[in-house]
Every structure is written in C-alpha cells, then in structure tokens.
Amino acid sequence: MVSFTPTEDQQLLISTINRYAVNDVRKIAHEADEASMPHASTVHTGWQIGLVPTAIPEELGGLGEMSALTGALAAEELAFGDLSVAIHVLSPALLAYPVVLYGTVEQREALLPLCLEADVAPVTAALLEPGIFFDPYELKTTTRQQDGKIYLNGEKAYVPLAEDAQWILVYAQESESGKVEAYVVEKGTAGVQIEKREQLMGIRALPTYRMRFNEVVLDASARLGGAVGIDYEVLLNRQRVSLTALAVGVARASFEYARDYAKQRVQFGKPIAQNQAIAFMLADMAIEIDSTRLMAWEAAYKIDKGEDATREAYLAKQYADNMVLKVTDSGVQILGGYGFIREYPVERWLRNGRGFPTFHGMAIV
C-alpha cells in the first residue's frame, strides 16, 4: 500500500513555506495585486528558502535531489500564500529542471550555476501560444534546420518574467520530424522580440509577456539535450502536477477563509456555518480539495518512481481546473456581498483560479 505521509524533511519544508506564506506573502498580496507589481523583498525571501537549488542534485552543484512529490508539496503551500508570488519564486525551475533532466554537460555547466545564486535566477521558459485553443502537441512555433543552423519562428504568450530573463527555454515543433523539442535562447539574440507586458485578469502581480521569434538563428548546441533531445511527455507531466498543486493551494486558501468567516458571521442568532446550505457547500469544497491533492500526489509519486504518469497527471490537471474554479466561486458566495469587494481576498483567489486552464507551462516540479 502506498503511503503519502510526508517525510520528516518534507514536513519541515511544508512548515517553513507555510510560515512564509502566512507571515510574509499574505501581508503584501492585496497591495501587490492592486499595484500589478511584485513585492521584490518578499519574492527574494521566498527564493532564499532554496526550493530550486535543493532540487538540483549535488553532483551538478546543487543541494539535494529532484522530487516531484516534494515539489508538489512546496507548490501548494506557496500558492496558499499567493499564486503570483508562487509562480515568481518557482519560475527559474522552468529552465533548471529540464536542464537537469536532459541537458548536455555543456548546457548544465553554463546554465545551472545561474540557479544557485542568492537572487532569483534570470531564466524562464515559453510554452503557451496565443489563440482560442492551445494544443501542446501541435505547436505553431517551429524550427527548421538549414546549413548546420536552427531557425526558430513563432509566438509565445504568458512567458513569466521574460523581460528580466537572460536565458529562455523555448518549446517548438521541428518541421522535419514533427517532434517537440526545447531550445535555449539567449536574450538579445537577433529576431527575439519581447513585447509589452500582458494585462491579465488574475496573477496581476506576476509580470508575463508575449514573445515573438522571427527567423532566430541558433547553433545546434541550443537544442536541449543535443542530438538526443528531451522526453517532452515527462516534462508535460511535471508541469501538470505542478499546476494541480498550485490550484490546490489557491482553493485551500479560499476554503479556509470562507470556513472561518462562516463560523464568525452571525445571522438570525447563529453562525451562518450552521445553515445547512453553507455547511454542505463547505463540505463539498473540502472534498474537492482533498481529492485533487491526492490525484496530484499519485501522479508525482509515479514520476518519482520513473513510471509513466501521463494518465494520472492529465486527469489531475483537468480535475484541478474545474475544482479550483468551483471552490473559489463558492468562497465568494459564502461571503455574500463582501465576497465581491476587492479588500477581501476571495475575489482575488477567484480571479486567479479562473486562469488555471490557460496556465500551460508556467510551472514545473
């Protein structure tokens, strides 16, 4: 029988991040969202916890080993504080983890030290593309090989922290083979254009950008993993688990706030939590959150065991997209008119939760 009881080290990590989420992140989340700007010192404190460096193996200069399950635990706690801060703190992993898994010796030596510095590493990744429908298996960003060079063309959206990134991992479909591969692109390369910051309904404190690639010429060494390339499905599964865990964190925040409010809000001589409709709604919220968390853990467990987790990760992500919207909407309903007021965090959690179906490739464990 599989046990998902956190180890002593994992429990210590959960406690550390929870204190950070409650004592640091929650205090500035509303202000940062209103200003549409990240709180630099709070993000720096989160980076100092060392989630990305401790996931890089010691033999590669890091401080530990990569674990999808540990990453899921950490992602949930960070999102419990605020989703914008969570993605900001974890964004360097978008490049670091694929490099750990598939990078050549030269790529690891050049890129991983950036993720071991005291400040948030200036690296990110670009997967999502603009449009009504997005299929990660049919990317419109493409590459072709000609005269020993790689030519990259396409457009990306929701690229976190692109303006400050020194290196960007770009996913593209090879014209010849149809395979999706990843390419390490340096900022400033001819043909790389970072457009103005996107204005989003949610995650407003996280700067994201559109990017264009117009006949960007890359050396063969830019292809992650060299001639071998990457296992794209494994990376997609890790991204799905991460987004599922983040969704659980956002939903849990809304649930706990609404639960505590319902216990304190008195109408007709009793707390509204004693009203059957409210009590049933809170129970449904708790069930949905716990169910989604276990789905994320199951997929993460299989990833760590080296097994194919495609089914588990895909189902968890699909379930999480619906769950987080349902739970955060219920949180707003329980607060009644107060839930629609911006000073109350449940409306921010609803806005953030609504975006999960579109957050492809914005986090990884």
Secondary structure, 3 states (H helix, E strand, C coil): CCCCCCCHHHHHHHHHHHHHHHHHHHHHHHHHHHHCCCCHHHHHHHHHCCHHHHHCEHHHCCCECCCHHHHHHHHHHHHHHCHHHHHHHHCCHHHHHHHHHHCCHHHHHHHHHHHHCCCCCCEEEECCCCCCCCCCCCCCCEEEEECCEEEEEEEEEEEECHHHCCEEEEEEEECCCCCEEEEEEECCCCCEEEEEECCCCCCCCCCEEEEEEEEEEECHHHECCCCCCCCHHHHHHHHHHHHHHHHHHHHHHHHHHHHHHHHHCEECCEEHHHCHHHHHHHHHHHHHHHHHHHHHHHHHHHHHCCCCCHHHHHHHHHHHHHHHHHHHHHHHHHCHHHHHCCCCCHHHHHHHHHCHHHCCCCCCC
